Amino acid sequence: MQRRLFIKNTALCAIAVSAAGFIRFNGEYYEGDCETTTDILGPFYRPDAPVRSNLLVKNATGQEVILSGTVKHRDCIRPLSKACVELWHCSAEGVYDNDSPDFLYRGKTYADEKGNYHFRTVIPVPYGIAGGQTRPAHYHMLISAPGYQSLVTQLYFTGDPHLKEDVSSASPNAKKRILEIKNGKNGEKIVSFNITMMEKIPASAEVINRLTGTYADINDKTRKTEFFNRNDQLWYKSNSSINGGYPLHYTGNNVFESYGQKNSTHFEIKADGAVQMTLSLINDKGEKNVLIAMKEK
């Protein structure tokens, strides 16, 4: 009787877990499909932001909002304490603070013992970029924790008329990151975003497509480097390979590395939308050679 009851309860547990979106059991706990998806780093990231959760600026305009959520381990259940959550965004006028010592609308905090984090700030606004396009309102986030690959992502908001025209927000990859701005207590606005960390994070197809193309050396325009997308993986083109090139694996923060080698490629999105590539090559002697190139339009 006890055995039948155990089997019945175990089956119910498996059904409940499946309904929650989990897809496998690794022998210790369930692993799921709830990982937080990545997005491009963007041109306006500044390291060394101050530790603070209140990003409000005195006498500045903008709708106040509380952004909060829980950081979780890769099993999608256990809270991840002490994870560093970094936030940056533009002002209500669509301007980023890129150089002042005040680090306006930039800050980082650490998840508490229950994995919870929060920021008090303002809701950003859409702003124009090169080519007559408009980026929808968005937050940038960078989350890091021991044992996990750092996660770079962006948050968008429902009802923004520019979501469909933006490559990043229109991607199916961003679906769970388009969030509703709700009314909280005392008339304040709230946005909730939970984060699940992963040991390895694949770059999305949209990010890879943004980086593919031909790059010209800034010192020698005739020297070209080409990257292409094969099965949603970034490849470096080479005529010496029977496959047409060599695959690269994503290590986070717009950096891709060669399998079995010490070469790495860092992509940087400039303010005007241009893409810069920095290729670091290390030979057998450990000597480093750096090539900087810009993507051709």
Stockholm file with secondary structure:
# STOCKHOLM 1.0

chainA/1-297         MQRRLFIKNTALCAIAVSAAGFIRFNGEYYEGDCETTTDILGPFYRPDAPVRSNLLVKNATGQEVILSGTVKHRDCIRPLSKACVELWHCSAEGVYDNDSPDFLYRGKTYADEKGNYHFRTVIPVPYGIAGGQTRPAHYHMLISAPGYQSLVTQLYFTGDPHLKEDVSSASPNAKKRILEIKNGKNGEKIVSFNITMMEKIPASAEVINRLTGTYADINDKTRKTEFFNRNDQLWYKSNSSINGGYPLHYTGNNVFESYGQKNSTHFEIKADGAVQMTLSLINDKGEKNVLIAMKEK
#=GR chainA/1-297 SS CHHHHHHHHHHHHHHHHHHTTEEEECSSSEEESCCCCCCCCCTTCCSSCCBCSBCCCTTCCSCEEEEEEEEECTTSSSBCTTCEEEEECCCTTSCCCCSCTTCTTEEEEECCTTSEEEEEEECCCCEECGGGCEECCCEEEEEECTTSCCEEEEEEETTCTTTTTSTTTTSGGGGGGEECCEECGGGCEEEECCEECCSSCCCCHHHHHHHCEEEEESSCTTCEEEEEEETTEEEEECTTSTTSEEEEEEEETTEEEETTSCCEEEEEECTTSCEEEEEEEECTTCCEEEEEEEECC
#=GC SS_cons         CHHHHHHHHHHHHHHHHHHTTEEEECSSSEEESCCCCCCCCCTTCCSSCCBCSBCCCTTCCSCEEEEEEEEECTTSSSBCTTCEEEEECCCTTSCCCCSCTTCTTEEEEECCTTSEEEEEEECCCCEECGGGCEECCCEEEEEECTTSCCEEEEEEETTCTTTTTSTTTTSGGGGGGEECCEECGGGCEEEECCEECCSSCCCCHHHHHHHCEEEEESSCTTCEEEEEEETTEEEEECTTSTTSEEEEEEEETTEEEETTSCCEEEEEECTTSCEEEEEEEECTTCCEEEEEEEECC
//
